[in-house]
Every structure is written in structure tokens, then in C-alpha cells.
């Protein structure tokens, strides 16, 4: 089955959560999305012992599996970084457990030199019951990037070059658009690559985001 977008699957999960009187086990929610998940999507179940969310267990049902050249990302991310900032449950998961309602969040988190843009839906057990509690978490990691080393106070020419690179223009086209020679544009781009620690144009664009 072809993967679907995060928003569509999140709405499908919310509809199922609302329509059922009770979801006795989070595996019932896992089956809803089944084979429709893309490789950058994650599923996890947070189990919270009776008495609060200070201690908890994370069972990753399906992990993030997009390849990356960032050697430290698999150990750093493993789909747990958004859910567990600083080793604690993400506030949206805590909110879902507290109010017994779905909680949806979209944000960017940073860990050392890596930044991750993600969206996450938390679906709690509908009613508090004696014993362990749980929360079903569905998320998508939209991108993983090295934090930009480019200064924020670039001049107007550098800002224009970066913007036009993001739009897919070539050096000659950029030069024509901002009325500078291709050679000047090339020198500017090489300097920006050095500032960003990027080896390629793709790397420069990625680190300028």
C-alpha cells in the first residue's frame, strides 16, 4: 500500500480514537495505519506506571529508517529525541495523558549540532484506569539537518543568493537576477560554503534553512 501523508494518517487515527468507546490496547491503533507509513514516520507506545509520568517506558513499534550521512544521528535520534527532550516526556504527551484528549504538535528540536523538524500526534487511553497507563504516539521526522553555521547578519547580496539557490536557480540565473557577474556569484557562494562548513551547493542550501 502506498504511504500517505502525516496529516491524513493523523486525522484517520483521531477519527478512530473518537469513534470507538474504548481502545483497550494501543496495538488497535497501530493496525489503523498499518502499511501506509513512510520511512520517515515512527510509531511508539509510552507506558506510564500508576502514580505519574516521572518514570515511563518507551516501546518503539516502528522506527525512523531514512538513511543519513550524519553518523551520530541513529543513536541520537532513534525517534526518541522529539518524544523525550532531556529524557522527559514531551509536553504534548504529558498534556494528552492529563486531559485524555489527542494532542498534536509541530516543532523543531535541537540536539548538539543536529536539528530535527517533526510533527507528532499523541493519543492517550480515553479513561484513566487502575494500573499502568499508556499513550500511543505517531510522528513524522520531516528533516534532519546540521545546525547552520552561517551568520545571521549577512549582507543583502548573500541573502539574495541563498534565497535564489533555495528556489533552484543556477549561478548564471542568479547573477542575471541580481545584476552581478557569474564569477562574483561563484566567489560569494564559495565563501558561504566555507562559513557553513558545506562541501556542495546542496549542503549549503540545507544548512541555510
C-alpha positions in Angstrom: 0.0 0.0 0.0 1.3 3.4 -0.9 2.4 5.6 2.1 0.1 8.5 2.9 0.9 11.9 4.3 1.2 12.6 8.0 -1.9 14.9 8.2 -4.1 12.3 6.5 -3.0 9.4 8.7 -3.2 11.6 11.9 -6.8 12.5 11.0 -7.6 8.8 10.4 -6.2 7.9 13.8 -8.1 10.7 15.5 -11.3 9.6 13.8 -10.8 6.0 15.0 -9.9 7.2 18.5 -13.1 9.4 18.7 -15.4 6.8 17.2 -14.5 3.9 19.5 -15.9 3.9 23.0 -12.6 2.5 24.3 -9.3 1.4 22.8 -8.2 -1.4 25.2 -4.7 -1.7 23.7 -2.6 0.6 21.6 -2.0 -2.2 19.0 -5.5 -1.5 17.8 -4.3 2.0 16.8 -1.2 0.6 15.2 -3.3 -1.6 12.9 -5.2 1.5 11.7 -2.2 2.9 9.8 -0.6 -0.5 9.1 1.4 -0.5 5.8 0.6 3.2 5.0 3.6 4.6 6.8 6.5 6.2 5.0 10.1 5.5 6.1 10.3 8.9 8.0 7.4 8.1 10.2 7.5 6.5 13.7 5.1 4.7 16.0 5.7 4.3 19.7 3.8 3.4 22.8 4.6 5.2 26.1 3.8 3.1 29.2 3.4 5.1 32.4 3.3 3.2 35.8 0.5 4.1 38.1 1.2 7.2 40.0 2.6 9.6 37.4 4.8 10.3 34.4 8.1 10.6 36.1 9.0 7.0 35.2 8.0 5.6 31.9 8.9 3.0 29.3 9.1 3.6 25.5 8.4 0.8 23.1 9.2 1.8 19.5 6.8 -0.1 17.3 8.2 1.3 14.1 11.4 3.4 13.9 12.6 6.1 11.6 14.6 4.5 8.8 15.7 7.2 6.3 19.5 6.9 5.6 21.7 9.8 6.6 25.5 10.5 6.4 25.3 12.0 9.9 27.0 9.2 11.8 25.7 10.3 15.2 22.0 10.6 14.2 20.9 7.0 14.6 22.0 6.9 18.2 20.9 10.4 19.0 17.5 10.3 17.2 16.1 6.8 17.0 12.7 8.6 17.0 13.0 9.2 20.7 14.5 12.7 20.6 11.2 14.5 19.8 9.3 12.4 22.3 11.9 12.7 25.1 13.5 16.1 25.3 16.1 16.0 28.1 15.0 12.4 29.0 11.5 13.6 29.9 8.2 13.1 28.2 7.4 15.7 25.6 4.9 18.3 27.0 2.3 17.3 24.3 2.4 13.7 25.5 2.0 14.8 29.1 -0.9 17.0 28.1 -2.6 14.1 26.3 -2.3 11.9 29.3 -3.5 14.7 31.7 -6.7 15.8 29.7 -7.4 12.4 28.0 -7.6 14.1 24.6 -5.5 13.9 21.4 -2.5 16.3 21.3 -0.9 17.4 18.1 2.4 19.3 17.9 4.8 20.6 15.2 8.2 22.0 16.1 11.9 21.9 15.6 14.2 20.5 18.3 18.0 20.8 18.5 20.4 18.3 20.0 24.0 19.3 19.9 24.7 20.3 16.3 21.7 18.5 14.8 18.2 19.9 14.4 15.1 17.9 13.7 11.8 19.2 12.3 9.0 16.9 13.3 5.2 16.6 13.8 3.7 14.3 16.4 0.3 13.1 17.4 -0.3 11.7 21.0 -3.4 9.6 21.6 -3.9 8.6 25.3 -6.1 5.9 26.7 -9.5 7.5 26.8 -10.2 7.0 30.5 -7.8 6.6 33.5 -7.9 3.1 34.9 -6.1 1.3 37.8 -2.6 0.1 36.9 -0.3 1.2 34.2 -1.4 4.0 31.8 -0.4 4.3 28.1 -0.2 6.8 25.3 0.1 6.0 21.6 2.5 8.3 19.6 2.6 8.7 15.9 5.2 11.1 14.4 7.0 12.1 11.2 10.5 13.5 11.1 10.4 15.9 8.2 14.1 16.6 8.1 17.3 16.2 10.0 19.9 18.9 9.4 23.1 20.2 10.9 22.5 23.5 12.7 23.5 26.4 10.4 26.9 28.0 11.0 26.0 30.8 8.6 26.0 34.2 10.4 22.6 35.9 10.7 23.9 39.3 9.7 24.7 38.5 6.0 24.5 41.4 3.6 21.7 41.7 1.1 23.6 40.1 -1.8 24.4 36.9 0.2 20.8 36.7 1.5 19.5 37.1 -2.1 21.9 34.4 -3.3 20.8 31.9 -0.6 17.2 32.6 -1.4 17.6 32.0 -5.1 19.6 28.9 -4.5 16.7 27.5 -2.4 14.4 28.3 -5.3 16.6 26.2 -7.6 18.3 28.8 -9.7 21.8 28.3 -11.2 24.7 30.7 -10.7 24.2 32.4 -14.1 20.5 32.9 -13.5 21.2 34.3 -10.0 23.8 36.7 -11.5 21.2 37.9 -14.0 18.6 38.3 -11.4 20.7 40.4 -9.0 22.8 42.0 -11.7 26.2 40.6 -10.8 28.6 38.5 -12.9 28.6 34.7 -12.5 32.2 34.9 -11.3 31.2 37.2 -8.5 28.3 34.9 -7.6 30.7 31.9 -7.6 33.1 33.7 -5.2 30.2 34.6 -2.9 28.9 31.0 -2.9 32.3 29.6 -2.1 32.6 31.9 0.8 29.2 31.0 2.1 30.1 27.3 1.8 33.2 27.9 3.9 31.1 29.7 6.5 28.5 26.9 6.6 31.1 24.1 6.5 29.4 22.7 3.4 31.1 20.9 0.6 28.4 21.2 -2.0 25.6 23.5 -3.1 23.1 21.1 -1.7 24.9 21.1 1.6 24.9 24.9 1.6 21.2 25.1 0.9 20.4 22.6 3.6 22.5 24.4 6.2 20.9 27.7 5.3 17.4 26.6 6.3 
